[in-house]
Amino acid sequence: MSEEKYVTVVMEPAAAPQHGEAAFFDVDNTLMRGASLFHVARKMHQRGAFTIPQAIGIAWKQLMFVLRGEKMDDVHAVRDTALGLACGITVKDIEALGEEVYDEMIESRIWPGAKALAEQHLRVGRKVWLVTATPIEVATVISTRLGLTGALGTVGEVRDGAYTGRLVGEILHGPAKAVAVSAVAEAEGLDLSRCWAYSDSHNDVPLLSMVGHPVAINPDARLRRHARENNWPVYDFRSGRRAATLGLKAATVGGAIYGLWRGFSRFRGPTA
């Protein structure tokens, strides 16, 4: 059983390759608004994979993620829920689901500014990798659709073409991202002092600290403070960031709650 946690997308370089250089992008709240796994769960709900109470719990975690950033308890809770839901589902079904989720839910949530940064790295010949706790199947779809080099993501154990509900290794999160990037750097001959990393979360400080060019995107409060103390660049692509007025933030929260309710309630079906 392989424990490889990344997939390479073969593509023609836009410029002469910059040997030894690459850029690594987190996905959730960095490359896209919100959590990609939430949209996977929503699509699974449409297919009848779980109940309305479970859907509400996942929706609430998504709302909290958008408003306050990553919390380890939430990450672990989503992981455990997702593993339980995935048990018995075939790899082909998840791959097809990933394509649908990207087209219907993720593409419109990609931050144009973050996408532009990734494209600039590609234009000058650097490889660009996604590094995310998102399942590798979904991470690979996002990477492929954006024309990036490849993806590192969480790997589910597969037996006879279906998921067992267990992981291969650990969820790709926090310090695990730094370990995975180190492995890629060794395999690809990268000089990490000449590489870039982008994230929104203080949990990714181990990854950001290991490269020569760390960048905070849409940072949570702890990462913003850490970036300021270490003179790291900060990009904020959110219209409702912390500097916004209280009224705008309240409107954002209200809209998010309504959107989540609408997104799930229309699949509830008739009630007794």
N, C-alpha and C positions, 0 to 999 in steps of 0.2 A: 504494500500500500504506500503510495507516494505521499510525502508531506510537503511537496512543492506548493507554495502559496502565491505564485504569480503566473500570469499568462502573457506572452509576448504577441503583439499584433504586428505582422510583417507589413511594412509600408515603405514607400520611396521617400527618402529624406528631402526636405524642401531646400536644403543648402548643404554645403560640404559639412560632413559630420564634425561636431566639436568633441574630439576624443577625450574621454575622461569626465565629461560634463553631462549633467542631467538635471531635471526638475521633478520634484515629487509633490503631488497635490492630494490633500485630504479631499473627501467628497462632501459630506454632510455639513451644511452651513458655510462651506468654503467654496466649493465649485457650484453648489446648488443651494437653493433655499430649503431649509428643513432637512428631514431625515429620509434618505432613499428607502430604508427598510419599511418605513411607514407606508409608502406607496405600494411596496410589494405586498404588505399585509392587506392593504385595501383591495388590491386586485384579487388576492386569495379569498377575501370575504365575498367578493362578487361571485366567486365560483363555489360558494357555500362551504368553505374550509373551516369556518368558525362562527360563533354566535355573536349576536348584537352586544351582550355585555363584554365579551372579549374585545370586540371592535371599539367600544367606547373607551376601554382601558388603553388600548393602543393609541387612539386618537388623543387622549389626554396626555400621554407621554410625548406625542409629537408636538402638541401645543407648548408644553413645558420646555421641550428641546429648543423650539424656535425662540421662546422668550428668554430663557436663562442659560442656554448652552448645555453641554454635556454634563451629566452626573453619572458616576460609576454605577450607582444602584439602578438607575434607569437603563443603562447600557446592559447590565447583567439581566435585568428583568425582561427586556426585549429579546435578548439572546435566548433565554430559557423558553420564552413563549414561542419564538420562531422555530427553535429546534423541535419542540413538541408538535407544532403545526406541520413541519416539513416531513416528519417521519412517514415513510411509505410513498411519498411523492416521487415521481421519476425525474431523472436529470433532464430528459427532453422536455417535460412539462415546465420545469423551472426556467430552462433556457428560452422557451417560447413566451413564458410569462414575463421574463426580463425584457424581451423585445416590446411587448405590449405596454409594460409599465413605462419604458423610456418614451415611446411615442405618445402615450396618453397623459402622462403625469410628470415625467422628469424633464423632458426637453424644454418645456415652457418655464421651468424653474431654474434653469442654468443661469448663473449670474453672468451677464455679458462681459463685465470687467474681468472676472476670473478666467473666462474663456479666452479673452483677448491676451491675457498674460501667458496662458498655455500656448496659444498660437504663436506668440512672439518667440518663445523658446524654440518651437518647431522651425520657425522661419530661419533662425540662425544656426540650425543644425543640431540642437540639443534634443536628446530623448526626453520624453515626458511620460511619467508614470502616475497612475492613481494609487493611493495607499489608503485603504479604508476597511472598516469593520463590516461593511456591506458584503453579502455573499459574493464569491468570486464570479459567479455566473452573471450577476447583475452588474458588477464592477466592469466586467469584460465588455458587456453591451455598451455601457457608457463610454468606455475608452475607445471602442471601435467606432461608434457613431461620431465621436469628436475627432477621430483621426489621430489619436494619441499612440504612443509606443506600446503601452501595455498596462496591466493592472495587477495590483497585489490586493487580495481580499481574503475574507474568512472562508475556510474550506470545510464543507460538510462531508462526513464519511458516507461513502456510497457502497452499496452491496447489491449485486444483481440489477444494476441500473436504477436503484431507488435509494433515497436517503434513509439512513438508519436513525436519525435523531441525535447523533453524536457528532462532535467536531473532530477534524484532523488537526491536532495541536490545539491552540487556544484562539479565541476571538482576536482578530487583528486590531488591537486597540492599545493606546498608550505606549508603554515601553516595548510592546511586541512589534509595533511599527518600526521602531529603531532597529530591532533585531532583523526584521525582514529586509529593510533597506540596506543594512550592512551586507546581507547575503547577496542581494542584487548587485551592490557595488563591487563585491569581490568577483562575482561571476561575469560582470560586464566591464571590469577594469576601470571603474570610476574613481576619481579623486574627489572624495566628499568635501574637501575644502573648496572645491570649484563648483559645487552643486548648490541647488536651491531647494527649499522646502516651504510649503504653504499650508497653514492650518488656522482654524478658528478657536481651537481649544487648548487650554492650559495642560490638559492631559497629554498633548503632543509635544511638550517642551523637550522630552528626550530626543525626538526626531529632529525638531527644529535646531537643537543645540549641536547636533552632530554634523551639520552642513555649514559651509562657509557663508551662505546667503539665506538666513532664515527670514520669513516674511509672515506677519500676522494678517489674516483676512477675516473681516467681520468678527473680531476677537471677543471672547467672553471677558469679564472684568479682570480675572486673574491674569489672562494672557496679555491683555492690553497693558496692565501694570508691568508685567515682566518685560514686554517688548519695549516699553518706555525706559525702564531701568537699564536695558542692555542695548539701547539705541537701534532696535530692529525696525525696519519699515512696517507701517501699518496701512492697510487699505480697508475701507469700510464701504461696501456696496449696498447697505441696507437703507431704505428710505425711512424706516422707523427705528433707527439706532438710538442709543441711550441719550444722545444729545437732543433728541426730538422733544417736543412739548408733551406734557402729560396728556393733553387732549388727543393728540395724534396717536400716542401709544395706546390709550384706552380704545380708540377706534380700531387700531390694529388688532388688539386682543379680541374685541367684539366681533370683528370680521372673521378672525381665525376660528373662533368658536362656532359662528354660524356656518362657515364653510365646512368645518369638520362634521357638524350635525347634518348638513345637507348631503355631504358626500356619503355618509353611512345610512341615513334614514331612508333614502330612496331605494335602498336594497333590502329594507326590512321585510317587505312583503305584507300580505294581509295579516291582521291580528284577530284573535278569537273574540 
